[in-house]
Amino acid sequence: MTEAEHQGYRDQRESFSMLALELLDSGVVVINQSGKIILWNQWMANVSAISGQQALGHDINSVFDGKIKGRLIQAIDYALYKQLSSLLSSSLNRYTLPLYSQPTDSSAQPAEAIAQSITVKPLLNHHGDKYCLVHVANVTDVIKRETLLKQQGDDLKQLAHDKAVSEFRSLGIIENSLDCIMSFDQRGLVQNYNPAAAQMFALPSQMTKKLSFQSIVASLNSYSGLDIVNVIDSLGYTSSHVGTKWPEAIGVPTSGDTFPIEIAIISTEIDQRRLFTAVIRDISAQKETEQRLTQLARYDFLTGLANRAYLYERLELSISRVRRDKHPSALIFIDLDHFKTVNDTRGHSAGDELLKHVANCLTDVIRDVDLAARLGGDEFAIILENSGGKSQVGLAIERLCKSLATPLAIEGEEVTISCSMGICIIDETVTDCDELIKSADIAMYQAKSKGRNNYQFYSTELRQKSEIKLSLENALREATKTESLHLHYQPIVDIQNKRLAGIEALLRWDHPELGSIPPVRFIPLLEEIGLIGEVGEWVLKTACTQHKSWHDRGLVDENCTIAVNFSAKQFKDIETARMIDKILSESKLASELLNIELTESVLMASHRNPGEVLHELKKIGLRLSIDDFGTGYSSLSYLRKFPINNLKIDRSFIEDINNDNSTKAIVKTIIDLAHNLGLTVIAEGIEEPYALNFLKQHGCHLIQGYLIARPMSIEKFEDFCRAKNWQLESYDQSLLPNP
């Protein structure tokens, strides 16, 4: 079919539609959103004596010269702005519109008022524009028949009503509606209902016995047999209260399984008898969707615990309750210890199982009034309502730790987890949710810094320490971008051959306000804020480049090594060997002149096989030293298996060598052990001549400490090399105490 044929078809259809409207034996008026009449059919013109030309473009009240009843104006407003339909009964509103049957000739009786049934409905066109349809039917004959039937007895009165209703049903609106439509009297006795109501409430398709409207709406159950006019109005069910959102209630079908409903009730009067029509919608599917959305918005998908957003909501309520009731609560922050190791070694599915196990432990311990939440990753939180003071909270923490200590079987192996917890008591002084969370977080990090697997309560002292630490962190980040971080160099001397055997590169930080910050304070901070890898690479590159320069200039001999300390993070990194090889290549330093120092704790902290990592490093050709030997996880087996070159005796042993015979025995044993394993021994922290003599007498010839020289800047170290101060000529060995 061509476009022209389509257009002809549409024109023909519109012509027939307009003709049908004009031939209808009832009135049709269409009003736009501005309240102006845009359609006025011939029936309206006939019975009102107002032509379409007079009506179009005017509002309905001005067309009838202000004689319109308020209920019709209200119904039109409801249709246009609230999208609600209305039915204005013929009996009560006989003169809602001043319409009269016109006499056919001059000798006829004066025009007679027409009894009207007026239906007002909202309309939407395909553009979404809103209109109001007013349908006016002449029900004068119906009213006359009702009057006649009334004279025949009260038993026939209902029949007249049923007939009127049946006439409306002929339009198919009520019968085919998907909503439940049910009419009832003032005492709730149901008069009739549509098929949707029968299906919704499990009723017979035809009424076979009396049915009370109160029995199918839970909120009305207690009013069975009573006048419910005021009740349904107070509950907001009547149309005067219904806005864009309908009131909700609980439907009670005869099967007994309740379900949520929306309900709106319209009141009408027929022959001075008040009746009600209820429109009811089953909103079960809508409620299920809302519940799913709430679940997604408030709860963690993996564990089913509350999420961060819901925790904030509950904290606000808890703070308000505590300020009102003066009964303290508690917020507990929980961080799982070494959870990343589980993820890295066993995979994320094993990690997920562990997280769900922890969630179950939390829910098993807390009460119904408490809340457990997952904040993300391996961080959890608990709100203990009405928890009492620290002692009561401590008891709850002990129960939690006991629950968490239960092993979990993952892939046939038992896995246990510990955690670090920070607790903040919520008392009436707490007013801000963010500050409360920050306080619990500070306490949690204090627990982590104390070796993990413990809990700490928040205090103002902790806050002060945290603020100082944060200030240092920020300053340290800035220092990595400037020249505040630099290297000092300390000599390692061979006292037997009187030569400079090696140099240790030591990182230093000069704070612009606090001065020199000890490495013991800022190295852990570098690890914590994730800069240790970047700074460690810079240290290695700078030390190798500087050492190559000294070699080329003849300030150190060809066998002098440069030692650099490695952190646990650097040791764990699978790219470490490649990074070292690249720096050696760029600096052109011989690999055998680089000495990497690792503590025993660093070796044991790696999730990778330490021997595998050490052999990777050894393939490059560099030397490996165990630093601070004797203070960590000392083991003869790893000394035998690992490709170690040097042992460095920790300074804590050297400091006590003059006063403690046990310490002397330990130092002598370490020296003998190293010699028997073919390892070189280096003693650090030499500050007294006595210690120097003792070490020399027992075969430890490589020493490092303040007795030789402090760590020095580049310029001072070069002066030290030129003066050959490592030869120790200033010491008269005969004056040293006899070991």
Secondary structure by P-SEA (a helix, b strand, c coil): ccaaaaaaaaaaaaaaaaaaaaaccbbbbbbccccccccccaaaaaaacccccccccccccccccccccaaaaaaaaaaaccbbbbbbbcccccccccccccccccccccbbbbbbbbbbbccccccbbbbbbbbbbbaaaaaaaaaaaaaacccaaaaaaaaaaaaaaccccccccccbbbbbccccccccccaaaaaaacccccccbbbbccccccccccccccccaaaaaaacccccccccccbbbbbbccccccccbbbbbbbbbcccbbbbbbbbbbaaaaaaaaaaaaaaaccccccccccaaaaaaaaaaaaaaaaaccbbbbbbbbbbcaaaaaaaaccaaaaaaaaaaaaaaaaacccccbbbbbccccbbbbbbcccccaaaaaaaaaaaaaaaabbbbcccbbbbbbbbbbbbbbccccccaaaaaaaaaaaaaaaaaacccbbbbbcaaaaaaaaaaaaaaaaaaaaaaccccbbbbbbbbccccccccbbbbbbbbbbcccccccccccaaaaaaacaaaaaaaaaaaaaaaaaaaaaaaccccccbbbbbbbccccccccaaaaaaaaaaaaaccccccbbbbbcaaaaaaccccaaaaaaaaaaabbbbbbcccccccccaaaaacccccbbbccccccccccccaaaaaaaaaaaaaaaaabbbbbbcccccaaaaaaaaaacccccccccccccccaaaaaaaaaacccccccccccccccc
